[in-house]
């Protein structure tokens, strides 16, 4: 990937190497693949190849997704749980049909209190239903945020809200970021989530930061959060 980014080799070569990892069981390797595909996905979101890279993600990640399944198996280590969350989140965001359907089913049961999602599955399920959701999905997620007792759960929801893709809902999330519902130190996570969620989100987040620069700068002064905000 470093060679492709430097223009020394074709990105096609990188994708061919990635295809060779379909039977890889190691979380660290998949985490690296996911991160690198994220970089390529961000670049390709501005081209005609956006849907092609989603198909590629589905093809590469679905075999490991099927092997892992949704539920923990006896004798699993913590890395398997991390890998399951990573893979299901990646497949869900890429629009893998079976993953999307199961995520919606589990989300509904979670909201209704019938079967509460385990901590490991919440982020991938949340991000999947939001990515392919509507205003009622966002309203439900904001309600879960309001009802959450633990700050960890509030932060988990704040990080994934940016996955929503409709322009008017993106604006709603950005407005929420500066509201009293979100701790000042967590506002950056919400805006960053929007910036990383989609091409539309990136543009909207950049405009939002410029429009609200005075308030954001006064809030964070010269602290590390302002530099993190600029970076995202």
N, C-alpha and C positions, 0 to 999 in steps of 0.2 A: 504493500500500500504506500509506503514511504517513497518508493521508486516511481509509482504511478503519480503520486502527488507532485513529485519533482519533474514529471514529464519525461522520464527516462524510458518507461515501458507503458504499454496500453493498459487501461483499466480493465479491459477484457481479460487480461492475464490474471489480474487480482480475483476476478469473479470465478475464473476456472479453478484457481487454487482453493477458493472458499467452498466450491462444490465438492471438493475432495474430503471435506470434514463432516459429511452427513452422518457418519457412524461414530463420531467423536463423543465420548461420554463425559468429558471433563468440563466442569463449570467455568474454570478460568479461561479455557480456550473459547468457549461459547460467548463468554462475556466480551472477549476481545473481538470476536467476529461480529457480535451485535453492535458494538461501539463503532467499528469500522464501516459496517453497513449503514449505520446511522449517518455517518459523515457523507457517504456516497448518496444516501437517500436525500439528504439536505441539498446537496448540489444538484441532483437530478430532479428535484421538485420544481426547478425552474425551467425544465426542458420537456420535450415530448416523451421522454423515457420514464416519467414518474410512475405510470401504471406497470411498466415492465419490471421496474425494480421491486414493486410490491409482489408481483408474481414470483420473482426470483427469491424473495424472502420466504414466501409461503412454501416454495419447493425445497429450499434448504432446511427450514426449521420444522416442517411437518413430520418427517420421520422420527426425530428426537421427541417431538411433542406427543406423537402416538405412543412411543415407548414409555414415556414418563407418565402419561395419563394425568388426570386431575387430582387423584387422591394419593396420599403417601402410602408407600409399601413397607411391610415389616423389615426392620433392619436398615432403613435408609439413614444416611448421614445428613447433616445440615446443608452440605453443598448440593445434595439432590433437591432439597426443598428450594434453595436459591435458584437452581437451574430450572426447576419447574416454573417458578414465577417469571423468570427471564424469558423462557421460551413461549409460554402462553401469552405473555404481554406482547411479545414481538409478533406472534401469529395473529393475535386479536387486532392489533393496530393495522396489520397488513390486510385485514379483511378475510382471513381464513374462515370459511363458512361454518364449519363444525365448531370451531373455537368460539366464534361470535354467538352462535345459538346457545351453547352451553354456558357462556358467560352471562348472557341475558337471563337464562333460566335461574342460575345460581344467584344473580343479583336480585331478582324478584323475590326469591325465597329469603334472602338476607334482609331486604327492606321490610318484608312482611313478618320477620321474626321467626319464620318456620325453621330455617337452618342458617345459623350465623356463619359467615365466611371465616376461615382461619386467617390469621394475620398474613401468612405467606401468599395467600391468593387474592387479598383485597386489592392491592395495586394493579395487578394484571386484569382483574375483572373490572375495576373502576375505569381504567384507561380504555378498555375495549368497548364498554357500553357508552362511554362518553364520545369516543372517536366516531362511533356510528349512531349517535343518539340525537335527540331533539331537545326542545325547551323543557319538556317534562322531565327528561333524564337529568338535565342540569339542575332543575328545581329540586328534584329528589336528592341529588348529591349535596346541594347547599343545605338542605334540611338535615341530612346525615351529619354534615359539618357542625351545624348549630346544636344538634343533640349529643354530639360526641363528648364523653366525659374526659377522655384522655387527650392530652396535647399531641401525642404521637399519631392518633387517628386524625386529628384536625390537620396536622402537617402532611400526612399521607394523602388526604383529599386535596389539599392546596396544591400539592405538586402535580396532580394529574388533571386538574380542571382545564388546563390549556389544551387538552386533547380535543375539546369540542371544536367543530369545524365551521359552523355557520357564522358569518360576519357579525350579526347582531348579538349572538350569544358570546362570541369572543369579547365584544365590548362590555357585556354584562360581567364577565369574569374579570376584566381589567378594572372595572369600577369597583367590584368586590375587593380587589387587591388592596385598594386604598381605604376601604371601609373599616369601621371599628371592630368588625367581626374577625379581622386578621391582625395578629400582633405585628407591630412595625418591623421587627426583625424577620418576619416571614413573608412580607409583601414581595420581596425580591424573588422568592421561590415561585410565587403565583405568576408574576410577570415573566420570569424565566421559562416557566412551563408553557405559557402562551407563545413565547418566542420560538420555542423548540417544537411546538405542536404541529405547525403547518406553515406553508408559504404565506397564507393569509394572516395567520397569527403573528408571524415574524414582522410583517409590514405594520400590522395594527399595534403590536407592542412597541415598535420603534417610534411610531407616531405618538403613542400614549406617553412614552417616556419624555419625548420632546415637549409635548403639550403640558405635562405636569412636572417639568424639570425643577422648577423653583421649589415646589413642595417636597419633591424627593431629595433634592440637594440639602435643603434646610433640615430635613428629617435625619439624614445620615452624615452630613458634614463631610469630613475627609476620611471617614471610617472605611473598613474593608468592604462593607456592604455596597457602597457606591461603586467601587471598582468591580465588584462581582456583578452588579447590575449592568454596567457598561459591557462587561465581557459577554454576558448571556445575550 
